[in-house]
């Protein structure tokens, strides 16, 4: 019974995430040419996103990235459910760098056995913000090193995402109230 439940849960997660065979192949979105992993590692505040089903009504989201001795990226995603004072939720994920020359094409495993595309599609020169996308354009995360991102940076990011084909009207700002 537990095995059937687990398989059903994985299938539901795959459907919810809108996976397609195309989204598991090489990226067709343009990624940034190079990202210094040591500069990228650490904590990022989630500023805006096209949320997954798990992130609906999330607030105060922070993703923290670390690299283990085997080269696996460890991702800890902590957020509050419903409001900045809501119940804390923690998600642990693993990531693998698929293009080690650029460090900008990954596969991330939110739930076994899924390995989803994770593409670094925008990155500020000073690493103050990063934008992560997926091949199916259904999900995007705008993250910053600070809890707030300037309105000009945010507007510029949205303009670039619209040119890429994202539905920017559906991008939600995540409350960051500390």
Secondary structure, DSSP 8 states (H G I E B T S, - for coil): -HHHHHHHHHHHHHHHTT--TGGGSS--S---S---HHHH-EEEEEEEEE--GGGTTEEEEEEEEEE-TTS-EEEEEEEEESSTTSEEEEEEEEEEES-TTTS-EEEEESSTT--EEEEEEEE-TTSSEEEEE-TTSS-EEEEESSS---HHHHHHHHHHHHHHT--GGG-EE-B---
